[in-house]
Amino acid sequence: MKQKDIALIVVVIFISAIVSVVVSKVLFASPAKRQQQVEVVQPISDEFPAPDTHYFNNKAFDPTKLITIGDNTNPVPFSAKQ
């Protein structure tokens, strides 16, 4: 390698470094432009208000209780043979 070739490579590296810095500043946002406003979320509490007594009372209907209407003579009501 001649001394001219080494000088040319150094100049190309220097110019490409300058071009890459300029292009990166254009393409990527600066820290000032990256700031965004966000909503402030209220912290979650482990305390709950008492439920409405109109819907939640000790005399209310219990949907988990099994309800039987009349006698069921068919033990498998949804089978193909009846």
DSSP file (Angstrom, degrees, kcal/mol; ACC not computed):
  #  RESIDUE AA STRUCTURE BP1 BP2  ACC     N-H-->O    O-->H-N    N-H-->O    O-->H-N    TCO  KAPPA ALPHA  PHI   PSI    X-CA   Y-CA   Z-CA
    1    1 A M              0   0    0      0, 0.0     2,-0.1     0, 0.0     0, 0.0   0.000 360.0 360.0 360.0 136.2    0.0    0.0    0.0
    2    2 A K     >  -     0   0    0      1,-0.1     4,-1.6     4,-0.0     3,-0.2  -0.461 360.0-112.3 -87.5 164.7    1.3    3.4   -0.9
    3    3 A Q  H  > S+     0   0    0      1,-0.2     4,-2.0     2,-0.2     5,-0.2   0.817 117.9  58.3 -66.4 -30.8    1.1    6.4    1.4
    4    4 A K  H  > S+     0   0    0      2,-0.2     4,-2.4     1,-0.2    -1,-0.2   0.888 103.9  52.1 -65.4 -38.4   -1.4    8.0   -0.9
    5    5 A D  H  > S+     0   0    0      2,-0.2     4,-2.4     1,-0.2    -2,-0.2   0.905 109.3  48.6 -65.1 -41.4   -3.8    5.0   -0.4
    6    6 A I  H  X S+     0   0    0     -4,-1.6     4,-2.2     2,-0.2    -1,-0.2   0.908 112.3  48.9 -65.5 -41.5   -3.6    5.3    3.4
    7    7 A A  H  X S+     0   0    0     -4,-2.0     4,-2.3     2,-0.2    -2,-0.2   0.903 110.8  50.7 -64.3 -41.1   -4.3    9.0    3.3
    8    8 A L  H  X S+     0   0    0     -4,-2.4     4,-2.4     2,-0.2    -2,-0.2   0.908 109.9  49.8 -64.2 -41.8   -7.2    8.4    0.9
    9    9 A I  H  X S+     0   0    0     -4,-2.4     4,-2.4     2,-0.2    -2,-0.2   0.901 110.7  50.0 -63.6 -41.0   -8.7    5.8    3.3
   10   10 A V  H  X S+     0   0    0     -4,-2.2     4,-2.3     2,-0.2    -2,-0.2   0.906 111.4  48.6 -64.1 -41.8   -8.3    8.1    6.3
   11   11 A V  H  X S+     0   0    0     -4,-2.3     4,-2.5     2,-0.2    -2,-0.2   0.905 111.6  49.3 -65.2 -41.8  -10.0   10.9    4.4
   12   12 A V  H  X S+     0   0    0     -4,-2.4     4,-2.6     2,-0.2    -2,-0.2   0.912 112.0  48.6 -64.6 -42.5  -12.9    8.6    3.3
   13   13 A I  H  X S+     0   0    0     -4,-2.4     4,-2.0     2,-0.2    -2,-0.2   0.916 112.4  48.8 -62.9 -42.9  -13.3    7.3    6.9
   14   14 A F  H  X S+     0   0    0     -4,-2.3     4,-2.0     2,-0.2    -2,-0.2   0.920 113.9  45.3 -64.0 -44.6  -13.4   10.9    8.2
   15   15 A I  H  X S+     0   0    0     -4,-2.5     4,-2.5     1,-0.2    -2,-0.2   0.906 112.6  50.5 -67.6 -41.3  -15.9   12.1    5.7
   16   16 A S  H  X S+     0   0    0     -4,-2.6     4,-2.4     1,-0.2    -1,-0.2   0.856 109.1  52.5 -66.4 -33.0  -18.1    9.0    6.2
   17   17 A A  H  X S+     0   0    0     -4,-2.0     4,-2.0    -5,-0.2    -1,-0.2   0.920 110.8  46.6 -65.9 -43.4  -18.1    9.6   10.0
   18   18 A I  H  X S+     0   0    0     -4,-2.0     4,-2.2     2,-0.2    -2,-0.2   0.922 113.6  48.5 -64.7 -43.5  -19.2   13.2    9.5
   19   19 A V  H  X S+     0   0    0     -4,-2.5     4,-2.6     1,-0.2     5,-0.2   0.904 110.8  50.9 -64.1 -41.2  -21.9   12.2    7.1
   20   20 A S  H  X S+     0   0    0     -4,-2.4     4,-2.2     1,-0.2    -1,-0.2   0.872 109.7  49.9 -66.7 -35.8  -23.2    9.5    9.4
   21   21 A V  H  X S+     0   0    0     -4,-2.0     4,-1.8     2,-0.2    -1,-0.2   0.922 113.0  46.4 -66.6 -43.2  -23.3   11.9   12.4
   22   22 A V  H  X S+     0   0    0     -4,-2.2     4,-1.4     2,-0.2    -2,-0.2   0.923 114.1  47.3 -65.7 -44.0  -25.3   14.5   10.3
   23   23 A V  H  X S+     0   0    0     -4,-2.6     4,-2.7     1,-0.2     5,-0.2   0.895 110.5  52.4 -66.0 -39.8  -27.7   11.8    9.0
   24   24 A S  H  X S+     0   0    0     -4,-2.2     4,-2.4     1,-0.2    -1,-0.2   0.863 107.2  52.2 -66.6 -33.9  -28.3   10.3   12.4
   25   25 A K  H  < S+     0   0    0     -4,-1.8    -1,-0.2     1,-0.2    -2,-0.2   0.838 113.2  45.5 -68.8 -31.0  -29.1   13.7   13.9
   26   26 A V  H  < S+     0   0    0     -4,-1.4    -2,-0.2    -5,-0.1    -1,-0.2   0.910 119.6  39.0 -75.8 -43.2  -31.7   14.2   11.1
   27   27 A L  H  < S+     0   0    0     -4,-2.7     2,-0.3    -5,-0.1    -2,-0.2   0.906 109.7  60.1 -76.5 -43.3  -33.2   10.7   11.3
   28   28 A F  S  < S-     0   0    0     -4,-2.4     2,-0.1    -5,-0.2     0, 0.0  -0.668  87.0-114.8 -94.6 142.8  -33.3   10.2   15.1
   29   29 A A        -     0   0    0     -2,-0.3    -1,-0.1     1,-0.1    -3,-0.1  -0.410  27.7-119.5 -74.0 146.4  -35.2   12.5   17.5
   30   30 A S    >>  -     0   0    0     -2,-0.1     4,-1.0     1,-0.1     3,-0.8  -0.394  31.3-103.1 -77.1 162.6  -33.3   14.5   19.9
   31   31 A P  T 34 S+     0   0    0      0, 0.0     3,-0.3     0, 0.0     4,-0.3   0.822 122.2  57.2 -58.4 -30.2  -34.0   14.0   23.7
   32   32 A A  T >4 S+     0   0    0      1,-0.2     3,-0.6     2,-0.2    -3,-0.0   0.848 107.6  47.0 -69.0 -32.5  -36.0   17.2   23.8
   33   33 A K  T <4 S+     0   0    0     -3,-0.8    -1,-0.2     1,-0.2    -4,-0.1   0.634 101.7  66.7 -82.8 -14.0  -38.3   15.8   21.0
   34   34 A R  T 3< S+     0   0    0     -4,-1.0     2,-0.3    -3,-0.3    -1,-0.2   0.471  74.5 110.4 -86.2  -1.3  -38.7   12.5   22.8
   35   35 A Q    <   -     0   0    0     -3,-0.6     2,-0.3    -4,-0.3    -3,-0.0  -0.564  45.5-179.2 -77.6 134.6  -40.6   13.9   25.7
   36   36 A Q        -     0   0    0     -2,-0.3     2,-0.4     2,-0.0    -2,-0.0  -0.959  26.5-122.0-133.0 152.7  -44.3   12.9   26.0
   37   37 A Q        -     0   0    0     -2,-0.3     2,-0.3     0, 0.0    -2,-0.0  -0.765  31.8-170.8 -91.4 137.9  -47.1   13.7   28.4
   38   38 A V        -     0   0    0     -2,-0.4     2,-0.2     0, 0.0    -2,-0.0  -0.891  26.8 -99.9-127.1 158.8  -48.7   10.8   30.1
   39   39 A E        -     0   0    0     -2,-0.3     2,-0.6     1,-0.1     0, 0.0  -0.473  32.5-125.5 -74.2 146.8  -51.8   10.4   32.2
   40   40 A V        -     0   0    0     -2,-0.2     2,-0.4     0, 0.0    -1,-0.1  -0.850  25.3-147.6 -94.0 123.4  -51.3   10.1   36.0
   41   41 A V        -     0   0    0     -2,-0.6     3,-0.1     1,-0.0     0, 0.0  -0.746  12.8-123.3 -95.6 135.2  -53.0    7.0   37.3
   42   42 A Q        -     0   0    0     -2,-0.4    -1,-0.0     1,-0.1     2,-0.0  -0.509  36.3-103.5 -72.5 142.7  -54.5    6.9   40.7
   43   43 A P        -     0   0    0      0, 0.0     2,-0.4     0, 0.0    -1,-0.1  -0.341  34.8-111.3 -67.8 149.7  -53.1    4.2   43.0
   44   44 A I        -     0   0    0     -3,-0.1     2,-0.3     2,-0.0    -3,-0.0  -0.655  31.0-150.2 -83.3 133.4  -55.2    1.1   43.5
   45   45 A S        -     0   0    0     -2,-0.4    -1,-0.0     2,-0.2     0, 0.0  -0.739  15.5-141.4-103.1 151.9  -56.5    0.7   47.0
   46   46 A D  S    S+     0   0    0     -2,-0.3     2,-0.5     2,-0.0    -1,-0.1   0.394  78.8  91.6 -90.9   4.3  -57.3   -2.6   48.8
   47   47 A E        -     0   0    0      0, 0.0    -2,-0.2     0, 0.0     0, 0.0  -0.856  58.5-166.9-102.0 132.8  -60.4   -1.1   50.4
   48   48 A F        -     0   0    0     -2,-0.5     2,-0.1     3,-0.0    -2,-0.0  -0.891  23.7-112.7-116.4 146.7  -63.8   -1.5   48.6
   49   49 A P        -     0   0    0      0, 0.0    -1,-0.0     0, 0.0     0, 0.0  -0.396  46.1 -90.0 -71.2 156.5  -67.0    0.3   49.4
   50   50 A A        -     0   0    0      1,-0.1     3,-0.1    -2,-0.1     0, 0.0  -0.426  49.3-111.1 -65.5 139.2  -69.9   -1.8   50.7
   51   51 A P        -     0   0    0      0, 0.0     2,-0.2     0, 0.0    -1,-0.1  -0.255  42.3 -81.7 -70.4 161.8  -72.0   -3.1   47.9
   52   52 A D    >>  -     0   0    0      1,-0.2     4,-2.6     2,-0.0     3,-0.9  -0.441  32.6-144.1 -64.5 127.3  -75.6   -1.9   47.4
   53   53 A T  T 34 S+     0   0    0      1,-0.2    -1,-0.2     2,-0.2    -3,-0.0   0.662  94.8  70.7 -70.8 -15.0  -77.9   -3.7   49.8
   54   54 A H  T 34 S+     0   0    0      1,-0.1    -1,-0.2     2,-0.1     3,-0.2   0.883 115.8  21.8 -65.8 -37.8  -80.6   -3.7   47.1
   55   55 A Y  T <4 S+     0   0    0     -3,-0.9     2,-0.8     1,-0.2    -2,-0.2   0.789 125.8  50.3 -99.5 -35.2  -78.7   -6.3   45.1
   56   56 A F  S  < S+     0   0    0     -4,-2.6     2,-0.3     4,-0.1    -1,-0.2  -0.827  74.9 125.2-113.0  93.6  -76.4   -7.9   47.7
   57   57 A N  S >  S-     0   0    0     -2,-0.8     3,-1.3    -3,-0.2    -3,-0.0  -0.898  70.3-104.1-139.5 171.3  -78.4   -9.0   50.8
   58   58 A N  T 3  S+     0   0    0     -2,-0.3    -2,-0.0     1,-0.3    -1,-0.0   0.612 117.8  52.4 -76.4 -10.1  -78.8  -12.2   52.7
   59   59 A K  T 3  S+     0   0    0      2,-0.1    -1,-0.3     0, 0.0     3,-0.1   0.294  85.1 118.6-103.3   7.9  -82.3  -12.8   51.2
   60   60 A A  S <  S-     0   0    0     -3,-1.3     2,-0.2     1,-0.1    -5,-0.1  -0.274  76.7 -87.8 -74.6 161.3  -81.2  -12.5   47.6
   61   61 A F        -     0   0    0      1,-0.1    -1,-0.1     2,-0.0    -2,-0.1  -0.472  35.9-139.8 -67.8 134.8  -81.4  -15.2   45.0
   62   62 A D    >   -     0   0    0     -2,-0.2     3,-1.4     1,-0.1    -1,-0.1  -0.871  11.9-167.0-100.1 106.5  -78.4  -17.5   44.9
   63   63 A P  T 3  S+     0   0    0      0, 0.0    -1,-0.1     0, 0.0    -2,-0.0   0.647  84.6  61.9 -70.5 -12.3  -77.5  -18.3   41.2
   64   64 A T  T 3  S+     0   0    0      2,-0.1     2,-0.3     0, 0.0    -2,-0.0   0.563  81.0 101.2 -88.3  -7.3  -75.1  -21.1   42.3
   65   65 A K  S <  S-     0   0    0     -3,-1.4     2,-0.3     1,-0.1    -4,-0.0  -0.607  80.2-116.1 -81.2 135.0  -77.8  -23.1   44.0
   66   66 A L        -     0   0    0     -2,-0.3     2,-0.5     1,-0.0    -2,-0.1  -0.528  28.9-156.5 -71.7 129.6  -79.2  -26.1   42.0
   67   67 A I        -     0   0    0     -2,-0.3     2,-0.5     2,-0.0    -1,-0.0  -0.935   5.0-163.8-112.4 127.3  -82.8  -25.7   41.1
   68   68 A T        -     0   0    0     -2,-0.5     2,-0.6     4,-0.0     3,-0.1  -0.950   1.1-166.4-112.9 124.9  -85.0  -28.7   40.4
   69   69 A I        -     0   0    0     -2,-0.5    -2,-0.0     1,-0.0     0, 0.0  -0.924  58.7 -38.7-112.5 107.4  -88.3  -28.2   38.7
   70   70 A G  S    S-     0   0    0     -2,-0.6     2,-0.3     2,-0.1    -1,-0.0  -0.057  96.7 -40.3  72.2-177.2  -90.5  -31.4   38.9
   71   71 A D        -     0   0    0     -3,-0.1     2,-0.7     2,-0.0    -2,-0.0  -0.650  48.9-149.4 -85.1 140.0  -89.3  -35.0   38.6
   72   72 A N        +     0   0    0     -2,-0.3    -2,-0.1     1,-0.1    -1,-0.0  -0.916  20.0 172.9-111.0 105.5  -86.7  -35.8   36.0
   73   73 A T        +     0   0    0     -2,-0.7    -1,-0.1     1,-0.1    -2,-0.0   0.649  64.5  74.1 -86.5 -15.8  -87.2  -39.4   34.8
   74   74 A N        -     0   0    0      1,-0.1    -1,-0.1     3,-0.0     8,-0.0  -0.876  60.7-169.6-100.6 110.4  -84.6  -39.1   32.1
   75   75 A P  S    S+     0   0    0      0, 0.0    -1,-0.1     0, 0.0    -2,-0.0   0.742  86.8  40.5 -72.0 -21.6  -81.0  -39.2   33.6
   76   76 A V    >   +     0   0    0      1,-0.1     3,-1.3     3,-0.0     0, 0.0  -0.758  69.9 172.6-124.3  83.0  -79.4  -38.2   30.3
   77   77 A P  T 3  S+     0   0    0      0, 0.0    -1,-0.1     0, 0.0    -4,-0.0   0.731  75.2  47.9 -70.0 -21.8  -81.7  -35.5   28.8
   78   78 A F  T 3  S+     0   0    0      4,-0.0     2,-0.1     3,-0.0     4,-0.1   0.197  84.1 114.5-106.6  17.3  -79.5  -34.5   25.9
   79   79 A S  S <  S-     0   0    0     -3,-1.3    -3,-0.0     2,-0.2     0, 0.0  -0.414  74.4-117.8 -81.6 164.6  -78.6  -38.0   24.6
   80   80 A A  S    S+     0   0    0     -2,-0.1     2,-0.6     1,-0.1    -1,-0.1   0.824  97.9  64.2 -73.4 -32.1  -79.8  -39.2   21.2
   81   81 A K              0   0    0      1,-0.1    -2,-0.2     0, 0.0    -1,-0.1  -0.823 360.0 360.0 -99.1 127.2  -81.9  -42.1   22.5
   82   82 A Q              0   0    0     -2,-0.6    -1,-0.1    -4,-0.1    -2,-0.0   0.354 360.0 360.0-127.1 360.0  -84.9  -41.1   24.6
